[in-house]
Amino acid sequence: MDKVISIKKTIELISEIRNLRKGFITNFYLDEFKHAIWIQKGDFYYDRVNDTCFFIKKDKGFWSVFYCSTDMNELENSLKLFELTNSDTVIMIDIVGNSEQCKDINKIFFRNGFYEYCLLVRMSKMTQKDCEEISNDRMDFANQFDVKYILTLLEMYFDSRCEQVPYLEELEEYAKSKRILCYKENNETLGFLIFEMNKTTLYLRYWFVHPEHRDKKIGSALLNRFFYEGKETRRQLFWVIADNENAIKRYAHYGFSNENMYDYVLTNDKNESANY
C-alpha cells in the first residue's frame, strides 16, 4: 500500500485499469478539491491488486475503501487478497445505484464477510420557481469563524462511517462560497444547512438543528432559505438514511420523492454482524 501523492497520480491509476480494455467498474468518482485535501492530510492511499486498484481513505477507527476494477470476477478475486493483508482493519464500502444495479456487486461483498451497515436513499423534486425569500435576522451565511463549531456538531451528531463528515478545509471552502446557512441566537449556532449547487442541481449535504432547540421552526426556516438559494436550478436532491422515517415524512411534505437510487454502506466489522 502506498500514499497517493497527487491528483495526477490518482488519474494515472484509474487510467491504468481502463487501459487494460477488459471492462471497467468502480465506486470511485474523482473530486479534485476534496481528494486534494485527503492527499494534503496524508490520509489517501492506494493498493494495486492484480487488475484492481483500491483507493483507501484512512479515517479514525476505519478505512473508507473504493475500487476500480475490470469486472466483477476480478473485483471479487482482488477483494479476497486485499482482505487477507488487511484482516484486522474495519472497512467501509459504498455501493451506489438503483436496487437492480447494486444487487450483484453487493453479493460479492456479502460472500466475503461484509454486512449492510446502513442504507441511504436519494430523494428529489423539481424546483418550484415561485419560492420567495423569507427575511430572518437570525439566519445568515456562515463565516470562517463559525466552521470550527459546525465541524464539532457534525462530529458529535453525525455517523462518520456513513455520512462522510468533511474536513475543516472543506467547510471553510463551503463558507467562503456561501454554501453554509447558519441560524444563531446570541451568537450561538442553533442550526445549519450545508449545500452544493451548480446550474442545474441544488444538493443538500447536511441539515441540522441542535436537539435542545428543535420544534422552534429553525429547520423549516433553513430549508425554505435553501429552496430560495436554488430557485434557478432545475431540481433539488439529497441522501437520507432509509430507516429515518420521520425525516422522510418531512421531506415528502416538501414534495420530495424516492428516486430509486440507493447508497448501500457495507462493512466487514464483526461487531455489526450481530445485527443481521
N, C-alpha and C positions, 0 to 999 in steps of 0.2 A: 504494500500500500504506500502511495506517495502523495505528497501535498500537491494540490493544484496551484500553480504559481501565477496564472494569468487567465484572462478571458480567452485569449488566443489559444492557449493550451487546451482549454475546455472545448473550443470549436474543433480543434485538431482531433481530439479524442472521439468526438461524435462522428467526424468525417471518416475516421479510420473504420468504424463499424459500417457506415453507409457505403463506403468504397469497396467493401467485400462483395457487394452486389448479390447478397444471399437473402435479402429481405431486411426489414427494419421495424422493430417495435421498441417503444420507450414510454417511460412515465416522467421523463425529464424535459423541461422546457426552459430554455435559457432566458434569464432576465439579467441583462448586463449590470444594471445598477445593484440589484440585490446580491447577485453572486459575486460581484467585485468586493462587496463588504465581507462576505464569507471568506474570500481569499485574503483580504487585508487582515482579518481577525485570526487567520491561520487555522480555521475550522473546516476547510474544504479539502477533501481527499479523493483519490480515485484508485481503483484496483481493476486491472485488466485481467479477466479470467477467460481464456480461450477467445471466443468471438463475442464476448460480452464485456462492456465497460460498466462497472459500478461506480457511481458518484456517491460520496459519503459526506454528510454534514454532521460533525460531532457536536452533540448537544449535552446538556447536563444530565447524565444518567442514561442516555440512549443515543443511538445513531439514526438519523433520517437517511434512508438509502434509496437511490434512484438507479435505474438501469437503462442502458441502450444495448440492444441485442439484435441478432438476425432473425430469430423466430422463437416460438415457444419451447421447442425441444432444446434448443441451445440455451435458452434462459434457464430452464429447469436444471440442466446439467451443470451450468456455471454456478447456479444458486447453491447446489449441493456442496461444491468445492469452496465457495465463499463462506458458507456457514461453518464448514469444518475448521477453517482457520480463524473464525470469529465466534466460536461456540459459546463464549461467556458474555457476549455482548447483546444487550436489548436492541433489537432492530425494529424500526417503524417504516412501513411501506405504504404509499398512497397509490391506489388503482382508480383511475378516473375515467368515466364514460357512462353510457347507458347500461342498464342491467344485462342486456344480452352481450354487449361488447366486453364487459368485465368478467363474465361468468367463467370462461376457460382460463384466463390468467389467474383469477382468484384460486381456482382449483390447483394450479401449480404450487402456490404458496401454502394452501391448506395441506397438500400432500407432504410438504416439507416442514411441518411443525408450526405454521402460522395460524393465528386466530383473528377474528374480526374484533378489533379494539373499539371501533366507533364507525358509524355510518353518517355521512353528511349528504344532504340533498340540496340541489340547486333550485332556487325559486326565482321567478322573473315576472315582469309585466312590461307592457308598452308604456312609454312615457305619456303622461297627461300634460298637454301644453297649457292648460288653463290654471295651473297652480300659481298661487300668489305668495309673495314674500310676507312672512309674519314677523313683525317687529318684536324683539325681545331683548331688553338691555342686559339680561344676564347671560346671553349667548353670543359668542363671537368665535373667530378662528383662533386656534391655539397659537401661542408664541413659543419661542425657543426655550423659555423658562418653564413652560408647562410640561414639556415632553418627559422629563425625568419622572415626574409623579404619575403621568399617564402610563409609562412603562411599568412602574411599581404596581399599578392597578391591574395591568394586563398580566403580569407575572403572578399576581395574587389570585385572580379570579378566572383566568383562562387556562385551559389544559394545553400546555405546550406540545404535547405528543400529537394532538390532532388539530390544534387551532393556530399553529405556526406563529408564535409570538415573535414580533420583529425585533431587530436590534435597535438600540438608541439612535444610531445613524440613519436608519430608515425612517424613524419617527421624526427626526429633525428635518429630513427632506420633505416628508408629508406636511409638516408645519410650515416650512418655507414656501411650499407650493399651495398653501391654503387648502389643505385636504384634511384638516382635523377641526371639527366643530367642538367647541368646549362650552359647557354650561356651568356657571360659577355663582356662588353666593359668598359674599365677604371674602373674596379672593380664594375660596376653596372650590376645587373642581368636584362637582357632584355627578357629572356625566360627560360623556364624549362620544363622538361618532367619527370614524376614520373611513375615508372613501378614496377611490380612484376614478378617473374619468378620462375618456377620450371623445372623439367627435360623435361616436355612435352609442357608447355604452357608459352607464353610471354604475359603478361596482361598489357595494357596501362591504367594507372589510371587517370593521369591529364597531359594535353599538353597545354601549354600557352605561348603566345608571347605578350608582353606589347603592347597595342593599338598604342602607339607612334612609335613603331619600327616594325610594320608589313610591308609586301611587301619588306622585305630585305632578304628573303630566310632563315630566322632564324628557322622558323618552320620546313621547309624541312630538314635543317641540323640536327636538333634534332631528327626528325623522322628517318632519314637514320641511325643515330648512334644507335637509339633504335633497328632498324632492325638488325644491326650488333651485338649488345649485345645479341640478342636472336637467333642467327643463328643456334644454336644447338638444339633449341626446334622444336616441330612438327607443332605448329600453333600459331597464334597471334590473340588477340581479345581485344575488348574494348566495352564500352557502350557509346552511343551518343544520345543526345536529338533528338527525331524523327522529329521535325519540323525545325531542323538546316540544311537546305538544302545545304548550302554552304559547311559545314563540311562533310556531307555525300558524296557530289560530290567529294570532295578532297580525302576522304578515298577510294571511288570507283576507283579513278585514281590510287591509290596504290595497287589495287587488292582486296580490302575488299568487302564483300557482306553481305547482311542481313541474319541472321541465323534463322529468325522467332522465336526469343526469345525476350521477352519484359519485361520491368520493369514498371508497372503501379503505379505511385506515386499518392496516393489518399489523400484527406484531408477533414476534416469537417469544415474548415474555411469558415464561411459565406461570407466573403469578396470575396472568389473565386467563389461562386455560381453564381454571376452575369455574369460569362463568359460562362455559359452553358444554 
